[in-house]
Amino acid sequence: MNRLKSLSRTFFRRSRVEKEMESELRTHIELYSEKLIEQGLPPEEARRRARIEFGTLGAVTEDCREAIGLRLVGLFGRNMVYTMRLLRRSPVFTTSIIATLALCIGANTALFSVVDAVLFRPLPYPQSDRLAQVTMHFENDRGGGTQVAQTGTVWTAVRDGAAHLDSAVFTQSASGVNFAMDERIEFLQQQRVSAGFF
């Protein structure tokens, strides 16, 4: 948490942080040169040696910037400005990049929506893990197969004969009907279902 606070402070108050850092480095150099003066060196020689041992102020400042993350922020900002300049120079290239990004982001969003709806979200039924579908397996001299569609007779037999079912429902494949109302006729999709389907 402290690291995040430090990074946010660094990012939003960059000029102030840089001034504080430079002031602190100068203070360290002055303190070290005073220590060297106490050891008997002349003031000019002590300051010169303190600067040599600390390194150039620019290099030390750059190391400090990198340590607290300012260097990355500055580098990112410079790269963004350079990228914007390049994109402004070639509008056709910029348009193709934006179109490609929009297409890819849209495709990813659509794909994620489908995967989320099919794989991750539970079915909108209570105890959806208990749902089952009746299938019929048949074999004859030409081979065999599985049939999912059932007749009303099979559904009645399952409903009345299966002891471990809470309920059995039946639906026919979707079809259409003509619906007349107020001298207007419309074709509507309809599907017939048994009692208890909903």
Helices and strands as residue ranges (DSSP letters): H 2-12, H 14-38, H 43-54, H 57-68, H 70-89, H 91-115, I 116-120, G 128-130, E 136-140, E 143-147, H 152-161, E 175-181, E 184-190
